[in-house]
Amino acid sequence: MANIIFENVSKNYQMGEMTIHAAKKVSFTVKSGELCIILGPSGAGKTTVLNLLGGMETATSGKIIFGGQDITAMSDLELTDYRRYKIGFVFQFYNLIPNLTALENVELAKQVCKSPLEPEEALRIVGLKDRIHNFPGQLSGGEQQRVAIARAICKNPDLLLCDEPTGALDTETGKNIIGVLSDISRKMRKTVIIVTHNSLLAPIANRIIEMKNGIVSADIVQDMPANLEGIKW
């Protein structure tokens, strides 16, 4: 069964007398364990879809089903628990606390969830086992993003949502970060959704949802590559 189901989901914003249709009858499915890329230019509605799935915004109409639960029918308290226990978030900017070490930043996630990974293990998974005692200012941008990913997976979430996770990084560093996310999907069997405007990332995914002007313009299923070596960036 599909892990995620969007059924005719719309999201409107009212600005004075103007109604902005950020998402228009969006429908798609993502199976458990897939790596899905939501692809489109700025203003396409992809971040809106991510925020709706993450329980950070509420839909104007339609249904969003995750793990058999209707997110659109949840109360505020239920949404808080959903975000805390079910979802890991990774953003373009790392949002690390500068006066805490990498390990201490990841330990924060352990304090707010039910069945976390050990912070040291989360940092090992992202390739930072030798940098756990470094502060963010002592780490490169790519390393800081790895800490942010470790913090997200330390919660042991069912779903990892990534909004432009390579947007602040150079091409080679971004490739390494995508490799980390690909490994998390493949080896940990986590469902990973990446929002991006960069079409070069499309070959790494099981599923590609293309968006334009708030609608789904294409829904493509493909085989996930065994490794990233043959992909042109």
N, C-alpha and C positions, 0 to 999 in steps of 0.2 A: 504493500500500500504506500501511497505517497506520504511523505513526511510533512510536506508543506503544500497547501492548496489555496490559491487565490481564486475567488469566484466573483467576477464582475465588480471588482473593488474600485471605488472612486474616492478621491479626496479633493475637496474644494476649500479654498480660502476666500474669505470675504474681506475686501479692502475698500471701505466706503461703499459706493454703489457698484463696484466692479467685483465680479466673481472670477477667481483664478482656478482653472481646472488642472490641478497638478498631476492627477492620475485619473484616467477615464476608462472605466469598465475593464480593469486589468485582470486577466485570467491566465494562470499558468500553474504548473505543478513542479515540485522538486522532490526527488526521492531521497530517502534517508541515506546518508553517506556520500551523496554527490557533491562535487565541487561545481558550483554554478556561478557564472559571470553575468551580471546585469550590465549591459553595455549601451552607451549612448552619449550624445553630446551634453554639454551643460544645459540645464533646463528641460531635459527629456523626461524627468519624473523618477529617475532611478533612485535617488536618495530618499525621495518621498516614500517609495515602495519599501526601501530598507527600514526607514523609521516606523512605518506601519507594522512591518513584520516584527520589529524589535520592541513593539509596545510603547514607543516614545510619542507616537501620534495615533489618533483614532480615525478610522475610516468614516467618510460621509455616508457611504452605502456599500453593500457587498459583504462577503464573508472571507475571513482569513482563518484557515484551519491549520494548526500545528500540533502534531502528535495526538490527533483526535480531539483537540480542544479548540473551541471557537474563540479566538483572541478578541474578536469584535464584540463579544458578549461579556467580557470580563469586567469586573468592578475595578476601581482604582487600586484597591488593596491586592486583588488578584494579579493585576498587571505589575505591581511592584514585585511580588513574589516571582512572577514569570521572568521579569528582567534579571532579577537577582540570581535565580537558580537555574534557569534554562538557557540563557543567552550570554555569549561572550562578545564583547565589542572591541573592534580595532579601527582607529580613525587615521586620517592623513597625518595629523599631528599627534605626538606620542603621549602628551598629558601625564608625564612622569613627575613625581615630586622631587625637586632637585636636591634637597638635603637628606634624601634617603638613598641607600645603595640599591643596586639592581635587585638584590634579594629582598630587601625591605619593601620595595615597591610591589613586588610580586606577592609578598606575604599579606599585603592589604587585602588581596582578593580572597585569600584563604579564610579570612575572618568573617566573610559575609555569605558563605555558601555551605551546603550540607555535606557534600562528599568531594572535597577538593583533592587535587594532586598535591604532592609535596612541592613547595616552591623551588627547591633545588632541582627536582626532576623536571619541572616545567622549563626551567632555564637550560637544562641539559638538552631537552628536546629541540629547543631553538638554537642550539649551538653556542651557548654562553656559559658553560660550566666553569670556565676559567676567569670569568669577569664578574662573578656574583657580588663581589665586595666593592666594585667600582661604582662611583656616583654617576648620574646621567651626564654631567659635564665632562667626564673622563671617557665617554663613549662616543663613537661616531653616530651619525644619523641612522645608519642601518642597524647598528647595535642597539640604539635606543628603541627602534621599532621592534626589534626582536624581544626586548624586555616587555614592551607593550603587548606583544602577542603572547609571551609567557604569562603575563598577568591575566590575560583573557582565558587561556586554556587551563590555568591553575584552578579556575572555578569548576573545571570538568563539565563544561556546558554541553547541551545537546546540539546547539547551533552556534556557529561562529559567524558574525556579521562584520564585514570589512568594508569601510567606506574610503575609497581611493587610498589604499594602504601604501602605495608606491609613489603617490603624488608629490611628495617632498624629497624624493630620492633620485639620484642619477640612475642611468639605465642599468649598469652592472649591479649596483646595490639593490635596485628594484627587482632584478632577476633573482637575486639570492633570496629576497623576502618572499617572492612568489613561490620559490622552491620550498621554503619552510611551510607555507600555507598548503601547498600541494601535498607535502609529506603528512601534514596533520590530517588532511582528508583521507589520504590513501592508507596510511599506517594506523591511525587512531580511529578510523571509520567515523569521523565527524562530518556532519553536514556543514559545508563552508560556502558562504555567499559573498562574492566580491563585487562591489560596485566600482566601475571604472569607465573613463572615456577613451582608454587606450586599447584600440582594437588588436594590438600586437599580443595582448594577453589571452586572446580568445582560444588559441590552440591548446591551452593547458586544461581546459574545463571539460566536464562531462556534458554540461548543458549551458547554452548561451541564450539569454533573454535579451533581445535587442529592443530598445525603447526609443521613441521619438514623439515629441509633443504630447507626452502623457499617456501614450498608448503602447501596447506591445506590437512591434512591427515584425518580429520574427522570434520563433522558439525552436532552437536547433539542438539536437541531441547528437553527441559524438563520443568516440572512444577517448578515454583519458590516456595521455601518453605515459609510458612506463618511466620515462625520465625527461628532463628538459633539454638534454644535450642537442637534439636535432631541431629545436625551435629557433627560428630567426627572430631577433628582437630589434 
